[in-house]
């Protein structure tokens, strides 16, 4: 009985923590490096999606710490069980306010780089910072923010800051529970 109760409490705790986050991701329209307009979450509702966002130079540098580990795990599928994960992966540099002027230059600079492998996973956003700061609690411009979205655009999990193995373990646990 004690074992059963602890299992129920563990599952209930997981659903409660997911329930706290199960808000809808506000629509975000951006442009990929091929010039295609993509709206999150509408255009990525075919599967679970991991979306990383940054809106300052410092947070963009920290967001880059996620690129290779996430690319290895979810695109190249280099880990022993990584072939089990089929998700959308998007990194979104946000150009807001005075930084909107750097939008074209940044896109062109990325196009000139030899990282064509990242093209499908970068989405450039130019616009207002609201409602993202308010709705997604993105108050610290020095940090990147990551959101795991369900197929219906609901936020299943979120974090902020640089990549750590512990954070990827959290993502894997949720993805495993959804299978």
C-alpha positions in Angstrom: 0.0 0.0 0.0 2.8 2.4 0.9 4.6 1.7 -2.4 1.3 2.2 -4.4 0.7 5.5 -2.5 4.2 6.8 -3.3 3.7 6.0 -7.0 0.4 7.8 -7.1 1.9 10.8 -5.3 4.9 10.9 -7.7 2.6 10.8 -10.7 0.3 13.3 -9.2 3.2 15.6 -8.5 4.3 15.4 -12.1 0.9 16.3 -13.4 0.6 19.1 -10.9 3.9 20.6 -12.0 2.9 20.1 -15.7 -0.5 21.6 -14.9 1.2 24.8 -13.6 3.0 25.2 -16.9 0.1 24.0 -19.1 -0.6 27.4 -20.5 -0.7 28.1 -24.1 2.4 29.4 -25.8 1.6 32.9 -27.3 1.8 33.0 -31.1 5.2 34.0 -32.4 5.8 34.6 -36.1 9.4 34.5 -37.5 11.4 33.9 -40.6 13.8 31.0 -41.1 16.9 31.4 -43.2 15.1 30.1 -46.3 12.7 33.1 -46.1 9.8 31.0 -45.0 7.4 32.5 -42.4 6.7 30.1 -39.5 4.3 30.7 -36.6 4.9 29.0 -33.3 2.9 27.0 -32.2 0.5 26.6 -35.2 3.1 25.6 -37.8 4.9 23.1 -35.5 1.8 21.3 -34.1 2.8 18.0 -35.8 4.8 16.9 -32.8 6.3 18.0 -29.5 8.6 21.0 -29.9 11.6 22.5 -28.0 11.8 26.2 -28.5 14.8 28.3 -27.3 14.5 32.1 -27.2 16.9 34.9 -26.5 16.5 38.7 -26.8 19.9 40.2 -26.0 23.5 39.6 -27.1 24.4 38.0 -23.7 21.3 35.7 -23.7 22.0 34.8 -27.4 25.5 33.7 -26.4 24.0 31.5 -23.6 21.4 30.1 -26.0 24.2 28.9 -28.2 25.3 26.6 -25.4 22.2 24.6 -26.3 22.8 24.3 -30.0 25.2 21.4 -30.2 23.8 19.2 -27.4 20.3 19.6 -28.8 21.4 19.1 -32.4 23.3 16.0 -31.4 20.4 14.5 -29.5 17.4 15.5 -31.5 18.7 15.9 -35.1 21.7 13.6 -35.4 20.4 11.2 -32.7 23.8 10.3 -31.4 22.8 8.8 -28.1 21.9 5.2 -27.6 18.2 5.9 -27.1 18.0 9.2 -29.0 16.3 7.6 -32.0 13.2 7.4 -29.8 12.8 11.2 -29.8 11.1 12.9 -32.7 10.6 16.5 -31.9 10.7 19.9 -33.6 13.7 22.0 -32.5 13.8 25.8 -32.9 16.1 28.4 -31.7 14.7 32.0 -31.8 16.9 35.1 -31.7 14.5 37.9 -31.0 15.1 41.4 -32.4 13.1 43.9 -30.5 13.3 47.7 -30.0 16.5 49.3 -31.3 17.9 45.8 -32.1 15.4 45.4 -35.0 17.9 47.3 -37.1 20.3 44.3 -36.8 17.8 41.8 -38.0 18.8 41.7 -41.7 22.5 41.9 -40.9 22.3 39.0 -38.5 20.3 36.9 -40.9 22.8 37.6 -43.7 25.8 36.9 -41.4 24.3 33.5 -40.6 23.6 32.7 -44.2 27.2 33.5 -45.1 28.5 31.1 -42.4 29.1 27.4 -43.1 26.4 26.3 -40.7 23.8 25.4 -43.3 23.0 22.4 -41.0 21.4 24.8 -38.6 19.1 26.6 -41.1 16.0 24.6 -40.4 16.4 25.1 -36.6 16.8 28.9 -36.5 13.8 31.2 -36.6 14.5 35.0 -36.6 11.8 37.1 -34.8 11.4 40.8 -35.3 8.7 42.6 -33.3 7.6 43.5 -29.8 8.8 41.7 -26.7 5.3 41.6 -25.3 3.6 39.3 -24.6 6.6 37.0 -24.3 8.2 38.8 -21.3 4.9 38.9 -19.4 3.2 35.7 -20.5 6.4 33.5 -20.4 8.1 35.2 -17.4 11.1 36.1 -19.5 12.2 39.0 -17.3 16.0 38.5 -17.3 17.3 39.6 -20.7 20.7 38.0 -19.9 19.2 34.5 -20.0 17.9 32.4 -22.7 14.5 30.7 -22.2 13.5 27.2 -23.4 10.1 25.8 -23.7 8.9 22.2 -24.4 5.6 22.5 -26.2 3.0 19.8 -26.6 1.3 19.3 -30.0 -1.5 21.7 -29.0 1.0 24.5 -28.1 0.8 24.0 -24.4 3.9 24.5 -22.3 4.9 21.2 -20.8 8.2 22.3 -19.3 10.4 25.4 -19.3 13.8 26.5 -18.1 16.2 29.3 -18.4 20.0 29.7 -18.6 22.8 27.8 -20.2 22.6 24.1 -21.1 23.2 21.5 -18.4 23.0 17.7 -18.6 20.4 17.9 -15.7 18.1 20.0 -17.9 18.3 17.6 -20.8 17.4 14.8 -18.4 14.2 16.7 -17.5 13.3 17.0 -21.2 14.0 13.3 -21.7 11.8 12.3 -18.7 8.9 14.3 -20.1 9.4 12.9 -23.7 9.6 9.4 -22.3 6.4 9.9 -20.3 4.6 11.1 -23.4 5.4 8.0 -25.4 
